[in-house]
Amino acid sequence: MKPIDFESGTWWNKPPKANISDGSLTITTENESDLWRHTSYGFIHDTGHSLLAPFPDNSAMECDVDATYSEEFDQAGLLVFASETQWIKCGIELADGVVQLGAVVTNEVSDWSAGPAPLWGSGTTRFRVSRSDNALTIRARRPSGTWQLVRLAPIDSDLTWSAGPYAASPSRAGFEVTFQGWKHGDADTSLH
């Protein structure tokens, strides 16, 4: 995989603080930043912070995410983005007091899948998204672990997609996240 320079990304909802230094990006989130559309809660939030780069068909992207998730709905990971109504986020999120590993697939409305990952609540997690035709494969792993499948989701191959690191904090300001190792390359050849 080839590195992506953080300086080359395009912000969608630039955070109040963003610092690029020594090959890493550290951001501090804004209060009430979030990504969600309609389902169950009835609201639209499109204020999460993300740095995006082109994500063409038959490619993969990954990034290391380092954070301590301590407040309700603190979240960070990768965002795959076509528009405010078409996006997918994967990451770690503190929900109902439990650290969760999951993904939200949004096509006009949001569809959230998550599972407990209590040992992933601080430190570094690597996220990887791989796009092939109309499918997006999402994986995650800890530094010494193996890749875990997070979600296999449909993606509209007729849309133009971007992807990159994202973070949000619906219940507070000041959630700090560091991203490293932002890379892109060929799509994965197998699901498992």
N, C-alpha and C positions, 0 to 999 in steps of 0.2 A: 504494500500500500504506500501511496505517496502522501507526504504531509501537506496540509492546507494551512497557509499562513493566516492567523487570526486577523491580521490587518486587511486581508482581501475579502473578508466576509461583509455582508450587508445586514444592518440591524433591522429587525422588526420589533418595535417597541424597545428602543435603547434604554438600558437601566440608568438610574441616577449616577452610579459609579461603575466604571469599566476600566480595568488596567491591564495592558498587555506588557509582559515582561518575561524575559528568558524563556520564550516559547510557551508561555501559559497565559490564560485569560482569567482574571478574577473579577467577578461582578458582585454588586450588592443590589438586592431587589428593592422594588418600590412596594409600599403597602397596597394591599388589595390587587396585586398582580395575579393573574390566573388565566387559564384557557379552559373554556367549557361552553357548550351550546345546548340550552333548553332542557334536556332529559332530566326528569324528576325534580330538579331544583327550579326550573322555569326561567332561568336567567341566561344571558349571554355575557361572557367575560372573554375578551380577546386582548388582554393586557399583559400576558406573559412576555418575558424578555427572551429573544432568540437572535443569534448571529447565524446567518444563512449563506450557503453556497449552492451552486447548481447541483442537482441530483438526478442525472439522466437515467434512462432505462439501462438495465444490465450493469448496474454499478452498486457499490457498497460504500458506506461511510461509518466511521467509528470515532469515539472520543472517550477519554477518561474524565470522570466527574468526581470531584472530591468535595464533600460537604458534611456537615453535622446537622441532621434533621431534628430540630428540637421543639418547633412550634407547629400547631395543627395546620396541615396542608402544605408545609414546606415541601418543595418538589424541585427536582432537577434531572436532566437527562438529555435526550435528543428529540428534536422536533422535525417532522417531515411535513412540508408546507406547500400547498398550492394556492390557497386563498383563505379568507376568514371563515369560510364555510366548509372547506375541504382540507383537513390536516390530521396528522397522527402524532401523538407524543408518547414517548416511552421513558420510564425513569423510576426513581425512588420517590415515594411520597409518604409523609407521616399522616395517616388518616385514622381517626378514632383512637389516637394514642398508640397506634401500631405502625411500625415501618413496613411499607408495602412495596413490592416490586410489581409494576404493571404497565399498562398501555391504555390510551384513550384513542379510539378511532372515531373521527368526526366526518360525517357526510350530511351536512345540514344540522344533524343532531348528534350528540356525543354518546358513545358506547364505551364504558369503562370496565376493564377487567384487571383484577389485582389479586395478589396473594401475599400472606405475611412473609417478611424477610427480616426478622428481628436482628440478625447479625450484620445486616447491611446498613445500619443506621448512621454510621460514620466511616470516614475513610474513602478510599477510591473504588469506584465501580466503572468498568468499561462497558459501554453500550455500542451495539453494532446494528445497523439497518442495512438490508440487502434487497435491492429492487430488481425484479425480473418479470417483464411483461405486465400482468395485472396483479402481481402478488408482492407483498412486502413481508420479509422475514425479520423479526426483531429478536435479538439475543442480548444477554448480559452475562458478565462474569466478574468475580472478584480477582485481585492480582494473582493469587495462587490457585485459582479454581479453573474449571472448564466452562465452556459456553453453555448457558441454559436458554432454551427456547422460551421467550416471553409471550410471543404472539405471532401468528400467521394471519395476515389481514389482506383484504382486497384493496387495490389501489387503481384509480382511474388512469389508465395508460395514455389517454388522450390529453391529459392536463400536463402543464409544465410544473415540475416539482423542484423544490430546494430543500435543504436539510442542514441541521447544525445544532450546536449546543443550546439548551434553553434552561431557564429557571423561573420560578414564580413563588410568591408567598402571599396567599389570600388573607391571612390573619395578622400580618405584621410587615413592617419595613425592616430592612437590614439583614436579611438572609444572605450570607456570603458563600459563594460557590467558586471553586477553581476548576478550570477545564484545561486539559493537556492532551497532547497526542491526537489532535484532530487530523484525520486521514481519510483518503478516498482511494478506491481501486475497483477491481472487477467484482461483479456480483458473486455471491457464494454459489458453488456448483451443486450443493445438496442441502436438503432441509435439516438433516441430522448429522 
